[in-house]
Amino acid sequence: MATILDGKAHADRMLETVRLGVEARKAQGLRAPGLAVVLVGDDPASQVYVRNKSAACARVGITSLEHRLSLDTPQANLDGLIDRLNADPDIDGILVQLPLPQGLDAKRALHRISPAKDVDGFHPMNQGLLLEGLPGLRPCTPSACMSLLAHHGVALKGLRAVVLGRSEIVGKPMALMLLEQHATVTIAHSRTRDLPAVCREADLLVAAVGRPGLVEGSWIKPGAVVVDVGINRVEDPGLAARIFACEPKKLETFQSKGAALCGDVRFGEALQVASAVTPVPGGVGPLTIAGLLANTLQAANG
Ligand code: NAD
């Protein structure tokens, strides 16, 4: 039976480190780090994320300021707000909550944020620094996954790693961070031939695809470490029956509520094959906010 890598517990450790860093700044007479969160429109999931980010900031002593813009905000107004935040000496980090409403160009907004305040690590300057292996602000989800792996003593040097998914926010930066730690990295994606065979080569499998239960137990090499980044809501009873076949309690919860969250990996099956696996929820999810706050402290400390 695999060890469950508890993301909530590791997020608590990361947040405590940030809290101590904020205290250390205050002890030197410096102000608390300031994070500006920009939310455009009224997407319910984004509102929950923004609320969670504000609560986490309060917990560690970071000042957070929310800027809410209406659904019909023109790009020029968003540009103007980003410019003002770039120039504000009390703001160390700027986060534009994605997705943006239709009609707004997310790349243009992200590229407008000053690289020094780009706490999401999505600016091409920071992505370029990562590519070169130089210090910079790095994307929160993969850097928090790296922190989790380091905490659990996963030796990456020479390890065969497969990253499933090639997004700019998770898959690609995760692959670069693993490469930096001397893993042998394969990036697999929707066009990869014989995905199960590629996954079976992995000593470390990172799934960041957004397809519920895509990775079956038979895709996992015995003894592998599995990091499941995917967060998916399942509502189809047939799919739930397949994904949760080895998790009777989860299936019961699904049947009573009519929906359940799951990762890209079939957790119940992975438990029987892997040496360690992150759950969903309670795995990578809580780590991402902790990574964001660590970046905000880093940006404040320059
Ligand atoms: P994305 O949609 O930008 O990218 C998905 C990637 O998966 C693409 O590169 C695509 O090629 C690949 N893919 C799609 N279908 C595939 C298939 N059938 N087989 C193989 N590869 C396939 O997604 P993203 O933003 O990287 O997010 C991925 C998942 O991670 C989502 O479920 C998202 O909700 C979750 N996520 C979680 C956190 C967190 O905090 N835990 C953070 C970011 C993203």
Boltz pocket constraint, residues with backbone or C-beta under 6 A from the ligand:
constraints:
  - pocket:
      binder: B
      contacts: [[A, 141], [A, 164], [A, 165], [A, 166], [A, 167], [A, 168], [A, 169], [A, 170], [A, 171], [A, 188], [A, 189], [A, 190], [A, 191], [A, 195], [A, 207], [A, 208], [A, 209], [A, 210], [A, 211], [A, 214], [A, 228], [A, 229], [A, 230], [A, 231], [A, 232], [A, 284], [A, 285], [A, 286], [A, 288]]
      max_distance: 6.0
